[in-house]
Amino acid sequence: MVAPSSSLPQPAAGAANPEPGGAPAAIYTITTPLYYVNDKPHLGSTYTTLACDAIARYQRLRGRRVCFVTGCDEHGLKIQRTAAAAGLTPQAHCDAISARYRDLWQRWGISHDRFIRTTDPHHRRIVERFFSRVEAQGDVREGRQQGWYCVACEEFKDEPHEIDDPECSIHRRPLEWRDEVNLFFRLSRYQQQIEQLVSQPGFIAPASRRREVENFVASGLKDFSISRVGLPWGIPVPGHEGHTFYVWFDALLGYLSALSDPGEDLDLEPLIERGWPAQLHVIGKDILRFHAVFWPAMLLSAGIELPRRVFGHGFLTREGQKMGKSLGNVLDRESLLERCGSDAVRWYLLRDIPFGEDGDFQQQRFQDLVNNDLANTIGNLLNRTASMARRWFAAAVPPAGTALGADHPLAACCQRARASHGQAFERLDFRAAAEAVLELAIEANGFLNERAPWKLIKQVEQVEQVGADLYAVLETCRWLGLLLAPLLPDLSQRLLLQLAEPAWCSDRSAAAAADRGDGRSWDEALGWGQLPAGRPLPEPSPVMQRLELDAPL
Ligand SMILES: [Zn+2]
């Protein structure tokens, strides 16, 4: 038996990526959790996925190759039973639910590069290969598991063995007694290495969640079970008849198998060129320990590099209450999308909830923010400025005149907004990134009101000045469109269209600039004075509809 190597592969200098300073990896791989297909998608998974989408788009706009991974976790007893209850085979159930995820992500404009299902045949081969490495390391042992089990949680509970009819405190359902011999992963062997890992600044984010994981590790890591007996809906464990893999040894490996194509039969090494290690796993805080402790130990055992960072975000409540079927207050994201559109929801979730903390969905606040920020402050600014330019300057962008100077007050505001927007994205602070955009729009509104071109235009000798003022505001609107691109790609596109600017495609990893034809990168386009004077402006139309929600969503 070979003892696991005692040296912990140190994350490279770029460990804190996406923080500045380190050498960036060739491919920026970012993952959502693989969502469990027990039920239809809910708002929590949308929130995680929208957040990852913003990061992926930002990295692409900065010229990086991105591999944005999402997908579905499709095995387990719970799924087998849910399918049976619906009169479906587990496969048919999984096909239906995962198709629903795919469809919804498309409608939300999610730009994932990879969608992995744990029922994909190429995933199964990766799981088998990974397992045989871990087994060869001597990290798999048999062990007896006895206790009360919740099928909905798919885990053993701590309830004392001798009590009668215990129920799960989360699901309020009876626990089932289990007594079985399972395979265990020797997590206990990795105590020291994992202690070192979780204490590294930046590995667990936000920093406020680090302590909780450190405490868990300090209490002593115990081997955990990686198989179940007599559960047909799972991947069979090679060489251990009757065993199928249990949740983590199956689902977590989806992050690796996602990097290969269906039909490909890749070993683990070539995956590294495809984008491993992941730069960032974004997950809900409830599965932080599995990602920050179990998963790195499994990777150490298999001799594979560790992900650079695990980010555990908070949960969403609604009007101060936990959302749940029993409370009847689940926010249906399909109707949310239909009635409000993805820009509105993206804005609210990214701008109002500090990423990493718990958030509360409040309908009135949602409506107010969308109407004030997007429809008024940003949308109306563009609309009224473009209308004046069209009226007084032959339906075109006015001559820039004195507006082109780098010392123009709005030029300075744009540069400041760009700097805070970039810094905010580097620390995954969407709220600050959104605020930087909003602040810029507020400054442009202030400038416009102060200059009052609608008064100045009455004096013939001021026409040039009015042109320069309108130019400066339109140019600022171009910057708003650019800075919004990773946050609200659709609004960004509509906004830029009103300036006859091509949209910024951040959907795919192909260099964002290449699609535009003019060869400018997003970074290059963020330079003052690039809006061509004299360019015809299209008929203005509102870029953002106001939300009028008279009934609860
Ligand atoms: Zn439970």
Residues whose N, C-alpha, C, O or C-beta is under 5 A from the ligand:
A	BS01	ZN	C150 A152 C153 C168 I170 H171
